[in-house]
């Protein structure tokens, strides 16, 4: 009998102003993908993680498995593409959070199956 190694987790460390925009992106993904139960479930898991206790510097660390990381990246990129210049502040915050995640090539390699 072999024991499966737990999937290594990526820790996304978010500042207070990054929590709201990340939550918004995930909620929009949930509503856009209402027919995809797996996507909704993964996004909700991440949303739950956003409610974690901040550390002494007011940073919330969200542990993400590879699938949760991919869903988070997808949600952030989707909202980033949807916002316009008039939302410059939100775009900057989104860019900061996206930059904290591994690059596009890593995300494409992650399968949700």
PAZAPA-4460 file (N, C-alpha, C; in steps of 0.05 Angstrom, whole numbers, plus 32768, in hexadecimal, padded with zeros to 4 digits):
% residues 113
    n_x    n_y    n_z   ca_x   ca_y   ca_z    c_x    c_y    c_z   seq   type   mol
   8011   7FE8   8000   8000   8000   8000   8012   8019   8000     1      X     A
   800C   802B   7FEE   801C   8044   7FED   800A   805B   7FF5     2      X     A
   8016   806D   8003   8008   8085   800B   800C   809B   7FF7     3      X     A
   7FF7   80A8   7FF0   7FF9   80BE   7FDD   8005   80D6   7FEB     4      X     A
   8018   80E3   7FDF   8023   80FB   7FEA   800F   8111   7FE6     5      X     A
   800B   8122   7FFA   7FF9   8138   7FF6   8004   814C   7FE1     6      X     A
   7FF2   8158   7FD3   7FFA   816B   7FBE   8007   8183   7FCC     7      X     A
   801E   818B   7FC2   802B   81A3   7FCE   8018   81BB   7FCA     8      X     A
   8018   81CC   7FDD   8006   81E3   7FDB   8016   81FD   7FD6     9      X     A
   800A   820E   7FC6   8015   8228   7FC1   8007   823B   7FD4    10      X     A
   8017   824C   7FE1   800B   8260   7FF3   800A   827B   7FE7    11      X     A
   7FF2   8284   7FE1   7FED   829E   7FD5   7FE9   82B1   7FED    12      X     A
   7FFB   82C4   7FEF   7FFB   82D7   8006   7FEF   82F1   7FFC    13      X     A
   7FD8   82F8   8008   7FC9   830F   7FFE   7FC7   8325   8014    14      X     A
   7FCC   833E   800A   7FC8   8355   801B   7FAB   835C   801C    15      X     A
   7FA3   836D   8030   7F86   8373   8033   7F78   837D   801A    16      X     A
   7F85   838F   800A   7F78   8399   7FF2   7F76   8384   7FDC    17      X     A
   7F86   836F   7FDE   7F86   835A   7FCA   7F70   8345   7FCF    18      X     A
   7F67   8343   7FE8   7F53   832F   7FEF   7F38   8334   7FE0    19      X     A
   7F2F   834D   7FE1   7F15   8353   7FD5   7F14   834F   7FB7    20      X     A
   7F29   8358   7FA9   7F29   8355   7F8C   7F2C   8337   7F84    21      X     A
   7F3B   8328   7F94   7F3D   830B   7F8E   7F23   82FD   7F93    22      X     A
   7F15   8304   7FA9   7EFB   82F9   7FAE   7EE7   8300   7F98    23      X     A
   7EE7   8319   7F8F   7ED5   8321   7F79   7EDA   8311   7F60    24      X     A
   7EF4   830D   7F59   7EFA   82FD   7F41   7EF0   82E1   7F44    25      X     A
   7EF3   82D5   7F5B   7EEA   82B9   7F5F   7ECC   82B7   7F5F    26      X     A
   7EBE   82CA   7F6B   7EA1   82CA   7F6A   7E96   82CD   7F4E    27      X     A
   7EA3   82DE   7F3E   7E9B   82E1   7F22   7E9F   82C7   7F12    28      X     A
   7EB5   82B9   7F18   7EBA   82A0   7F0B   7EA5   828B   7F12    29      X     A
   7E9D   828B   7F2C   7E88   8278   7F35   7E6F   827E   7F26    30      X     A
   7E67   8297   7F23   7E4E   829E   7F15   7E50   8298   7EF7    31      X     A
   7E67   829D   7EEC   7E6B   8298   7ECF   7E6C   827A   7EC8    32      X     A
   7E75   826A   7EDB   7E78   824D   7ED7   7E64   823D   7EE7    33      X     A
   7E4C   8247   7EE8   7E37   823B   7EF9   7E32   821E   7EF1    34      X     A
   7E37   8217   7ED8   7E32   81FC   7ECF   7E49   81E8   7ED5    35      X     A
   7E5F   81F3   7EDE   7E77   81E2   7EE4   7E7B   81DF   7F02    36      X     A
   7E71   81C9   7F0C   7E71   81C4   7F29   7E8E   81C3   7F35    37      X     A
   7EA1   81B8   7F26   7EBC   81B6   7F30   7EC9   81D2   7F32    38      X     A
   7EC4   81E3   7F1F   7ECF   81FE   7F20   7EC3   820E   7F37    39      X     A
   7EA9   820B   7F3A   7E9B   8219   7F50   7EA6   8210   7F6B    40      X     A
   7EAA   81F6   7F6E   7EB4   81EB   7F87   7ED0   81F4   7F8D    41      X     A
   7EE1   81F4   7F79   7EFD   81FD   7F7D   7EFE   821B   7F84    42      X     A
   7EEE   822B   7F76   7EED   8247   7F7C   7EE3   824D   7F98    43      X     A
   7ECF   823E   7FA0   7EC4   8241   7FBC   7ED9   823A   7FD1    44      X     A
   7EE9   8225   7FCB   7EFE   821E   7FDE   7F12   8235   7FE2    45      X     A
   7F19   8242   7FCC   7F2C   8258   7FCD   7F1E   826F   7FDC    46      X     A
   7F05   8275   7FD6   7EF6   828A   7FE3   7EF7   8285   8002    47      X     A
   7EF3   826D   800A   7EF4   8266   8027   7F10   826D   8032    48      X     A
   7F24   8267   8023   7F40   826C   802C   7F45   828A   802F    49      X     A
   7F37   829B   801F   7F3B   82B8   8021   7F31   82C3   803C    50      X     A
   7F22   82B3   8049   7F17   82BC   8063   7F29   82B4   807B    51      X     A
   7F41   82AB   8074   7F54   82A3   8089   7F5D   82BB   809A    52      X     A
   7F69   82B4   80B1   7F73   82C8   80C3   7F8D   82D5   80B8    53      X     A
   7F8E   82EF   80B8   7FA7   82FC   80AF   7FBD   82F9   80C4    54      X     A
   7FD6   82FB   80BA   7FED   82F9   80CD   7FF2   8315   80D9    55      X     A
   8008   8318   80E7   800E   8331   80F5   8011   8348   80E2    56      X     A
   8017   8343   80C8   801A   8358   80B4   8000   835C   80A4    57      X     A
   7FEB   834F   80AD   7FD0   8351   80A0   7FCF   8343   8085    58      X     A
   7FE1   832F   8081   7FE2   831F   8069   7FD3   8305   806D    59      X     A
   7FC1   82FE   805A   7FB3   82E4   805B   7FC1   82D1   8048    60      X     A
   7FC9   82BA   8052   7FD6   82A5   8042   7FC1   8290   803B    61      X     A
   7FBC   828C   8021   7FA9   8279   8017   7FB8   8262   800A    62      X     A
   7FB4   824A   8016   7FC1   8232   800B   7FB1   8228   7FF3    63      X     A
   7FBE   8226   7FDD   7FB1   821D   7FC4   7FBD   8204   7FB9    64      X     A
   7FAD   81F0   7FB3   7FB6   81DA   7FA3   7FB8   81E2   7F86    65      X     A
   7FC3   81D2   7F75   7FC7   81DA   7F59   7FAD   81E2   7F4B    66      X     A
   7F97   81D3   7F50   7F7E   81D9   7F43   7F72   81F3   7F4D    67      X     A
   7F74   81F7   7F67   7F6A   8210   7F73   7F7B   8228   7F68    68      X     A
   7F95   8224   7F65   7FA6   8239   7F5B   7F9E   8240   7F3E    69      X     A
   7F98   822B   7F2E   7F90   8230   7F12   7F76   823F   7F11    70      X     A
   7F63   8238   7F22   7F49   8245   7F22   7F4C   8262   7F2B    71      X     A
   7F5D   8267   7F3F   7F62   8282   7F48   7F6F   8293   7F32    72      X     A
   7F82   8288   7F25   7F8F   8296   7F0F   7F7B   829C   7EF8    73      X     A
   7F6B   8289   7EF2   7F57   828D   7EDD   7F44   82A3   7EE4    74      X     A
   7F3A   82A3   7EFD   7F28   82B7   7F06   7F34   82D3   7F06    75      X     A
   7F4D   82D5   7F0F   7F5B   82EF   7F10   7F60   82FA   7EF3    76      X     A
   7F69   82E8   7EE2   7F6E   82F0   7EC6   7F54   82F9   7EB8    77      X     A
   7F3F   82EB   7EBD   7F25   82F1   7EB1   7F1C   830D   7EB9    78      X     A
   7F1D   8312   7ED3   7F15   832D   7EDD   7F28   8342   7ED2    79      X     A
   7F41   833C   7ED1   7F55   8350   7EC6   7F4E   8358   7EAA    80      X     A
   7F47   8344   7E9A   7F40   8349   7E7E   7F26   8359   7E7B    81      X     A
   7F13   8355   7E8F   7EF9   8362   7E8D   7EF9   837F   7E97    82      X     A
   7F0D   8387   7EA7   7F0D   83A2   7EB1   7F19   83B6   7E9D    83      X     A
   7F11   83CE   7E9F   7F1A   83E3   7E8D   7F2D   83F6   7E9B    84      X     A
   7F37   8409   7E8C   7F4A   841D   7E96   7F3F   842C   7EAF    85      X     A
   7F25   8431   7EAF   7F19   8440   7EC5   7F1B   8431   7EDF    86      X     A
   7F22   8418   7EDF   7F26   8408   7EF7   7F43   8403   7EFB    87      X     A
   7F54   8417   7EF8   7F71   8414   7EF9   7F7A   8409   7F14    88      X     A
   7F6E   8412   7F2A   7F76   8408   7F44   7F71   83EA   7F47    89      X     A
   7F5A   83E1   7F3E   7F54   83C4   7F40   7F66   83B4   7F2D    90      X     A
   7F6C   83BF   7F16   7F7E   83B2   7F03   7F9A   83AE   7F0F    91      X     A
   7FA3   83C2   7F1D   7FBE   83C1   7F2A   7FBE   83AC   7F40    92      X     A
   7FA9   83AB   7F50   7FA7   8396   7F65   7FA6   837A   7F58    93      X     A
   7F96   8377   7F44   7F94   835D   7F36   7FB0   8355   7F2B    94      X     A
   7FBE   8368   7F1F   7FD8   8362   7F14   7FEB   8358   7F2B    95      X     A
   7FEA   8365   7F42   7FFB   835D   7F58   7FF5   8340   7F61    96      X     A
   7FDB   833A   7F62   7FD4   831E   7F6B   7FDC   830A   7F55    97      X     A
   7FD6   8310   7F3C   7FDE   82FE   7F26   7FFC   82F9   7F26    98      X     A
   800B   830E   7F2C   8029   830C   7F2C   8033   82FA   7F43    99      X     A
   8022   82F6   7F57   802A   82E5   7F6E   8027   82C7   7F67   100      X     A
   8018   82C1   7F52   8013   82A6   7F4A   8028   829D   7F35   101      X     A
   802C   8283   7F32   803E   827A   7F1C   8034   8284   7F01   102      X     A
   8046   8283   7EEE   8040   828F   7ED3   802C   827F   7EC3   103      X     A
   8024   828A   7EAD   800F   827F   7E9B   8016   8262   7E92   104      X     A
   802F   825C   7E8D   8037   8242   7E84   8032   822D   7E99   105      X     A
   8037   8233   7EB2   8032   8221   7EC8   8014   821C   7ECA   106      X     A
   8004   8231   7EC7   7FE7   822F   7ECA   7FDB   821E   7EB4   107      X     A
   7FE5   8221   7E9C   7FDB   8211   7E85   7FE1   81F4   7E89   108      X     A
   7FF6   81ED   7E97   7FFE   81D1   7E9B   7FED   81C3   7EB0   109      X     A
   7FDE   81D2   7EBF   7FCD   81C7   7ED4   7FB3   81BE   7EC8   110      X     A
   7FAC   81A5   7ECC   7F93   819A   7EC2   7F7E   8199   7ED8   111      X     A
   7F66   819F   7ED2   7F50   819D   7EE6   7F44   8181   7EE6   112      X     A
   7F4C   8171   7ED3   7F40   8155   7ED2   7F4B   8143   7EE7   113      X     A
***
